[in-house]
């Protein structure tokens, strides 16, 4: 077994959150190793990634401070200036508008592959020690640190390790950190579409009895005309409805989606393959065990209806970087278990509140009970007509203080 020396932090998982953590901690002055099982897919202009994120303003700020946002925005990103939410059963509508909040935009839509590629480029430039392809096979820890054994024979010693290797995290399991999981028995169908009417730089969401359908405005491709008609959709449907929608031809799927969205943007035309992913709520019982911390999907999987999954993960990174930076400024040991535990308690609380809030919203709006049906639309309308309430809801979702 070879030995590569000791690092300050070993991050396991090279997705968006893990690579962001590696880059952020390297920029904070730590010696960081990044372990990833497979080389990430390179982003290409002509092959859009089906997986997109609605990045909130606070996390745009994080990416900017890390020096990667300009490269993302100049490649392909779409600002959204409004959000409109309504219920298929009728009632009012909740709208957030950047102008009302004194902002240029509410957030940005970014492809997963582009975000990860720019973060990897930044991590390499910052001197992060990348081990790829490599998998963690063993994790041992004592009061002095963590030892990871990789499948290529490498042994990494670190003051702390960060599990960012997804919902089925190997490192989390090796560190004996338990999770509580709930299957929603729903799947999210994602695809690119064009619509007869322009998206108006607006993120749209309509609640249906089976789950919400969302249209996220996307940057145009060079071969798509007219401009401003391209969107990414996330359609939440019950498990027993998924197979038929995936098997439908483009015309049938487009007609079904048009009906589900109430033809809000006119006829919908599919522009890509479609895939479905299972939906669940999953939370760690504790976000740290000794010197192993858990972030991103390894720590929390939430319903996608509010688009907050990756934003919560990036906020884990924010909080970790701030905690470590404060300790460094005070010239104290940032890796002491009580400091890691303090970070973990704060993140567990915020992530649990978010997960159960999204689950509660999904249950209320998916219910076909008379009371819920009569109340939810008017409640959305009330929130939309009370500017301070709408502003508070948006600030909570956006991370803006």
C-alpha positions as CSV (number, residue, x, y, z in Angstrom):
1,X,0.0,0.0,0.0
2,X,1.5,3.3,-1.1
3,X,1.4,6.4,1.1
4,X,0.9,9.9,-0.3
5,X,1.4,11.9,2.8
6,X,-1.0,13.8,5.0
7,X,-3.5,16.4,3.9
8,X,-5.7,18.7,5.8
9,X,-9.0,17.6,4.2
10,X,-9.9,14.6,2.0
11,X,-13.1,15.2,0.0
12,X,-14.8,12.1,-1.4
13,X,-17.0,12.9,-4.3
14,X,-16.3,15.0,-7.4
15,X,-19.8,16.3,-8.2
16,X,-20.8,19.9,-7.9
17,X,-20.9,20.1,-4.1
18,X,-17.8,18.0,-3.5
19,X,-15.6,19.8,-6.0
20,X,-16.9,23.1,-4.7
21,X,-15.9,22.1,-1.2
22,X,-12.4,21.0,-2.3
23,X,-11.9,24.3,-4.2
24,X,-13.3,26.5,-1.4
25,X,-11.1,24.8,1.3
26,X,-8.0,24.9,-1.0
27,X,-8.6,28.7,-1.5
28,X,-8.9,29.0,2.3
29,X,-5.3,27.7,2.5
30,X,-5.8,24.1,3.3
31,X,-4.1,21.1,1.6
32,X,-6.9,19.2,0.0
33,X,-7.3,15.8,-1.7
34,X,-10.3,15.1,-3.9
35,X,-11.3,11.4,-4.5
36,X,-13.7,10.7,-7.4
37,X,-14.7,7.3,-8.8
38,X,-15.1,8.4,-12.5
39,X,-13.8,11.2,-14.6
40,X,-16.7,13.7,-15.0
41,X,-18.4,14.2,-18.3
42,X,-17.0,17.1,-20.3
43,X,-19.4,19.9,-21.1
44,X,-20.0,20.5,-24.8
45,X,-21.9,23.3,-26.5
46,X,-23.8,21.1,-28.8
47,X,-24.9,18.5,-26.3
48,X,-26.8,20.1,-23.4
49,X,-26.8,18.2,-20.1
50,X,-30.3,17.1,-19.1
51,X,-29.6,17.9,-15.5
52,X,-29.8,21.6,-14.7
53,X,-29.8,23.6,-11.5
54,X,-31.5,26.8,-10.4
55,X,-28.7,28.5,-8.6
56,X,-29.7,31.0,-5.9
57,X,-28.1,34.4,-5.5
58,X,-26.1,33.5,-2.4
59,X,-24.5,30.6,-4.2
60,X,-23.8,32.6,-7.3
61,X,-21.8,34.8,-4.8
62,X,-19.9,31.7,-3.6
63,X,-19.0,30.6,-7.1
64,X,-17.9,34.2,-7.9
65,X,-15.6,34.3,-4.9
66,X,-14.1,31.0,-6.0
67,X,-13.4,32.5,-9.5
68,X,-15.6,30.1,-11.5
69,X,-18.8,32.0,-12.1
70,X,-17.6,34.2,-14.9
71,X,-16.5,31.1,-16.9
72,X,-19.9,29.6,-16.3
73,X,-22.0,32.7,-17.2
74,X,-20.0,33.3,-20.4
75,X,-20.4,29.7,-21.6
76,X,-24.1,29.2,-21.2
77,X,-26.4,30.2,-18.3
78,X,-29.9,31.7,-18.2
79,X,-31.0,34.3,-15.7
80,X,-34.6,34.1,-14.5
81,X,-36.2,37.3,-13.4
82,X,-39.6,36.0,-12.2
83,X,-41.1,33.0,-10.6
84,X,-44.8,32.2,-11.0
85,X,-46.6,29.4,-9.0
86,X,-50.2,28.4,-9.2
87,X,-52.5,25.5,-8.5
88,X,-54.4,23.5,-11.2
89,X,-57.5,23.6,-9.0
90,X,-57.8,27.4,-9.3
91,X,-57.3,30.2,-6.9
92,X,-54.7,32.9,-6.8
93,X,-51.1,32.9,-8.1
94,X,-47.8,33.5,-6.2
95,X,-45.3,35.6,-8.2
96,X,-41.8,36.8,-7.3
97,X,-40.3,39.6,-9.5
98,X,-36.7,40.7,-9.4
99,X,-37.8,44.3,-10.0
100,X,-39.9,44.3,-6.8
101,X,-36.9,43.1,-4.9
102,X,-34.5,45.6,-6.4
103,X,-32.5,42.9,-8.2
104,X,-31.5,42.2,-11.8
105,X,-32.4,38.5,-11.5
106,X,-33.7,36.0,-9.0
107,X,-31.1,33.3,-10.0
108,X,-29.6,31.4,-12.8
109,X,-30.2,28.2,-14.6
110,X,-27.0,26.2,-15.2
111,X,-26.2,22.8,-16.6
112,X,-24.7,20.2,-14.3
113,X,-21.8,19.3,-16.6
114,X,-20.8,22.9,-17.1
115,X,-20.8,23.7,-13.4
116,X,-18.8,20.6,-12.6
117,X,-16.3,21.2,-15.4
118,X,-15.6,24.8,-14.3
119,X,-15.2,23.7,-10.6
120,X,-12.8,20.9,-11.6
121,X,-10.7,23.4,-13.6
122,X,-10.7,25.7,-10.6
123,X,-9.7,22.8,-8.2
124,X,-6.8,21.8,-10.4
125,X,-5.6,25.4,-10.6
126,X,-5.8,25.7,-6.9
127,X,-3.6,22.7,-6.3
128,X,-6.1,20.2,-5.1
129,X,-4.7,16.7,-5.2
130,X,-7.0,14.8,-7.4
131,X,-7.3,11.0,-7.2
132,X,-9.5,9.8,-10.1
133,X,-10.6,7.2,-10.9
134,X,-10.4,6.0,-7.3
135,X,-12.9,4.7,-4.7
136,X,-12.7,4.6,-0.9
137,X,-12.6,1.0,0.4
138,X,-11.8,1.6,4.1
139,X,-12.1,4.4,6.6
140,X,-10.4,4.5,10.0
141,X,-10.3,7.3,12.4
142,X,-8.9,8.2,15.8
143,X,-8.7,11.5,17.8
144,X,-5.8,12.6,15.6
145,X,-7.4,12.2,12.2
146,X,-8.8,10.0,9.4
147,X,-7.2,7.4,7.2
148,X,-8.7,6.4,3.9
149,X,-7.7,3.4,1.8
150,X,-8.4,3.7,-1.9
151,X,-9.0,0.8,-4.3
152,X,-5.7,1.7,-6.2
153,X,-3.7,1.1,-3.1
154,X,-3.3,4.7,-2.1
155,X,-3.6,5.6,1.5
156,X,-4.6,9.1,2.5
157,X,-4.3,10.6,6.0
158,X,-6.2,13.8,6.8
159,X,-7.3,15.9,9.7
160,X,-10.9,15.5,8.5
161,X,-12.8,13.8,5.6
162,X,-15.8,15.1,3.8
163,X,-18.4,12.7,2.3
164,X,-19.9,14.3,-0.8
165,X,-20.3,11.2,-2.8
166,X,-24.1,11.3,-3.3
167,X,-27.2,9.9,-1.8
168,X,-25.8,6.4,-1.6
169,X,-22.5,7.6,-0.1
170,X,-19.8,5.0,0.5
171,X,-17.9,7.1,2.9
172,X,-21.0,7.9,4.9
173,X,-21.6,4.2,5.3
174,X,-18.0,3.4,6.2
175,X,-18.2,6.1,8.8
176,X,-21.3,4.5,10.2
177,X,-23.5,7.6,9.8
178,X,-27.2,6.5,9.6
179,X,-29.9,8.0,7.4
180,X,-33.6,8.2,7.6
181,X,-35.3,7.8,4.2
182,X,-38.9,8.2,2.9
183,X,-39.9,7.1,-0.6
184,X,-42.4,9.5,-2.2
185,X,-43.4,6.9,-4.8
186,X,-43.0,9.6,-7.4
187,X,-40.4,10.2,-10.1
188,X,-39.2,13.4,-11.7
189,X,-39.2,13.4,-15.5
190,X,-36.7,15.8,-17.0
191,X,-36.2,17.0,-20.6
192,X,-35.7,20.0,-22.8
193,X,-38.7,21.5,-24.7
194,X,-39.6,24.5,-26.7
195,X,-42.9,26.3,-26.3
196,X,-45.1,28.3,-28.7
197,X,-44.9,31.3,-26.4
198,X,-41.6,32.7,-24.9
199,X,-40.6,31.8,-21.4
200,X,-40.3,35.5,-20.4
201,X,-37.2,34.7,-18.3
202,X,-39.6,33.2,-15.8
203,X,-39.5,30.0,-13.8
204,X,-43.0,28.5,-13.9
205,X,-44.6,25.9,-11.6
206,X,-48.1,24.4,-11.7
207,X,-49.3,22.1,-8.9
208,X,-51.3,19.1,-10.0
209,X,-52.8,16.3,-8.0
210,X,-50.0,13.9,-8.9
211,X,-47.2,16.4,-8.3
212,X,-45.9,19.7,-9.7
213,X,-44.7,20.4,-13.2
214,X,-42.0,23.1,-13.5
215,X,-40.7,24.9,-16.6
216,X,-37.2,26.5,-16.1
217,X,-36.1,29.0,-18.7
218,X,-32.9,28.0,-20.5
219,X,-30.3,29.8,-22.7
220,X,-30.9,29.4,-26.4
221,X,-28.9,27.0,-28.6
222,X,-27.5,28.4,-31.9
223,X,-29.9,26.3,-34.0
224,X,-33.1,27.1,-32.0
225,X,-35.3,29.9,-33.3
226,X,-37.0,32.1,-32.2
227,X,-35.1,33.1,-29.1
228,X,-36.4,32.7,-25.6
229,X,-38.6,29.6,-26.1
230,X,-36.4,26.9,-24.7
231,X,-37.0,25.4,-21.2
232,X,-36.0,22.5,-19.0
233,X,-38.9,20.7,-17.5
234,X,-39.2,18.7,-14.2
235,X,-42.5,16.9,-14.1
236,X,-43.3,15.1,-10.9
237,X,-45.5,12.0,-11.5
238,X,-46.6,8.9,-9.6
239,X,-44.4,5.8,-10.1
240,X,-47.2,4.0,-11.9
241,X,-47.6,6.8,-14.5
242,X,-43.9,7.1,-15.5
243,X,-43.5,4.2,-17.9
244,X,-46.3,5.4,-20.2
245,X,-44.9,8.9,-20.3
246,X,-41.4,7.7,-21.1
247,X,-42.6,5.3,-23.8
248,X,-44.8,7.9,-25.5
249,X,-43.6,9.4,-28.8
250,X,-42.7,13.1,-28.9
251,X,-46.1,14.2,-30.1
252,X,-48.0,12.3,-27.4
253,X,-45.6,13.5,-24.7
254,X,-45.8,17.1,-25.9
255,X,-49.6,17.0,-25.9
256,X,-49.6,15.4,-22.4
257,X,-47.2,18.0,-21.1
258,X,-49.2,20.9,-22.7
259,X,-52.3,19.7,-20.9
260,X,-50.5,19.2,-17.6
261,X,-49.1,22.8,-17.8
262,X,-52.5,24.2,-18.7
263,X,-51.1,25.4,-22.1
264,X,-49.6,28.3,-20.1
265,X,-46.9,28.8,-22.7
266,X,-48.8,27.3,-25.6
267,X,-48.0,24.0,-27.3
268,X,-45.0,22.2,-26.0
269,X,-42.6,20.4,-28.3
270,X,-39.9,18.0,-26.9
271,X,-36.3,18.8,-27.9
272,X,-34.4,16.0,-26.1
273,X,-34.6,12.5,-24.7
274,X,-36.4,12.3,-21.4
275,X,-35.3,10.5,-18.2
276,X,-36.9,9.9,-14.8
277,X,-35.3,9.8,-11.4
278,X,-36.9,8.5,-8.1
279,X,-37.9,11.1,-5.5
280,X,-37.3,10.6,-1.8
281,X,-36.6,12.5,1.4
282,X,-33.4,11.4,3.0
283,X,-31.6,12.9,6.0
284,X,-28.6,11.9,8.0
285,X,-29.2,11.4,11.7
286,X,-26.0,13.3,12.3
287,X,-24.0,15.3,9.8
288,X,-20.7,14.3,11.5
289,X,-19.2,11.3,13.2
290,X,-15.8,12.1,14.7
291,X,-13.8,13.7,11.9
292,X,-16.0,12.6,9.0
293,X,-18.5,15.3,7.8
294,X,-21.3,14.7,5.4
295,X,-22.5,17.4,2.9
296,X,-24.7,17.7,-0.2
297,X,-26.9,14.7,-1.3
298,X,-24.9,12.5,1.0
299,X,-26.4,14.4,3.9
300,X,-29.8,15.5,2.5
301,X,-32.0,14.6,-0.4
302,X,-35.1,16.8,-0.7
303,X,-38.1,17.0,-3.0
304,X,-37.2,19.0,-6.2
305,X,-40.3,21.2,-6.2
306,X,-38.4,24.2,-4.9
307,X,-35.2,23.6,-6.8
308,X,-33.2,23.7,-3.5
309,X,-31.2,20.5,-3.6
310,X,-27.9,21.8,-4.9
311,X,-28.4,25.1,-3.1
312,X,-28.6,23.4,0.2
313,X,-25.4,21.5,-0.6
314,X,-23.5,24.7,-1.6
315,X,-24.7,26.3,1.6
316,X,-23.1,23.4,3.5
317,X,-19.8,24.4,1.8
318,X,-20.4,28.1,2.6
319,X,-20.8,27.2,6.3
320,X,-17.8,24.9,6.4
321,X,-15.5,27.4,4.7
322,X,-16.7,30.1,7.1
323,X,-16.2,27.9,10.2
324,X,-12.7,26.9,9.1
325,X,-11.8,30.5,8.1
326,X,-12.8,31.8,11.5
327,X,-10.8,29.2,13.3
328,X,-7.7,30.0,11.1
329,X,-8.1,33.7,11.9
330,X,-8.2,32.9,15.6
331,X,-5.2,30.5,15.2
332,X,-7.1,27.6,16.7
333,X,-7.5,24.1,15.5
334,X,-10.5,24.1,13.1
335,X,-10.6,20.2,13.0
336,X,-11.4,19.8,16.7
337,X,-14.5,17.6,17.1
338,X,-16.5,20.2,19.0
339,X,-16.1,22.7,16.1
340,X,-17.1,20.1,13.5
341,X,-20.1,19.2,15.7
342,X,-21.2,22.8,15.9
343,X,-21.1,23.2,12.1
344,X,-23.0,19.9,11.8
345,X,-25.8,20.9,14.2
346,X,-26.4,24.1,12.3
347,X,-26.5,22.5,8.9
348,X,-28.6,19.5,10.1
349,X,-31.2,21.9,11.5
350,X,-31.5,24.1,8.3
351,X,-31.5,21.1,6.0
352,X,-34.2,19.2,8.0
353,X,-36.4,22.3,8.0
354,X,-36.1,22.6,4.3
355,X,-36.7,18.9,3.6
356,X,-39.9,18.7,5.7
357,X,-41.2,22.1,4.4
358,X,-40.9,20.9,0.8
359,X,-42.5,17.6,1.7
360,X,-45.4,19.3,3.4
361,X,-46.0,21.6,0.4
362,X,-46.0,18.6,-1.9
363,X,-48.5,16.7,0.3
364,X,-50.9,19.7,0.5
365,X,-50.8,20.4,-3.2
366,X,-50.9,16.7,-4.2
367,X,-54.0,16.1,-2.0
368,X,-57.4,15.8,-3.7
369,X,-59.2,16.4,-0.4
370,X,-61.8,19.1,-0.5
371,X,-60.4,21.2,2.3
372,X,-56.9,21.3,0.8
373,X,-58.3,21.9,-2.7
374,X,-60.4,24.9,-1.6
375,X,-57.6,26.5,0.5
376,X,-54.3,26.1,-1.3
377,X,-55.1,28.3,-4.4
378,X,-56.4,31.2,-2.3
379,X,-53.4,30.9,0.1
380,X,-51.0,31.2,-2.9
381,X,-52.9,34.3,-4.0
382,X,-52.8,35.8,-0.5
383,X,-49.0,35.3,-0.3
384,X,-48.8,36.9,-3.8
385,X,-50.8,40.0,-2.7
386,X,-48.8,40.6,0.5
387,X,-45.4,42.0,-0.7
388,X,-43.6,41.6,2.7
389,X,-44.7,37.9,2.9
390,X,-43.7,37.2,-0.7
391,X,-40.4,39.0,-0.1
392,X,-39.7,37.0,3.0
393,X,-40.5,33.7,1.2
394,X,-38.1,34.6,-1.6
395,X,-35.3,35.7,0.7
396,X,-35.6,32.4,2.5
397,X,-35.3,30.4,-0.7
398,X,-32.5,32.5,-2.2
399,X,-30.3,32.7,0.8
400,X,-30.2,36.5,0.6
401,X,-30.0,38.2,4.0
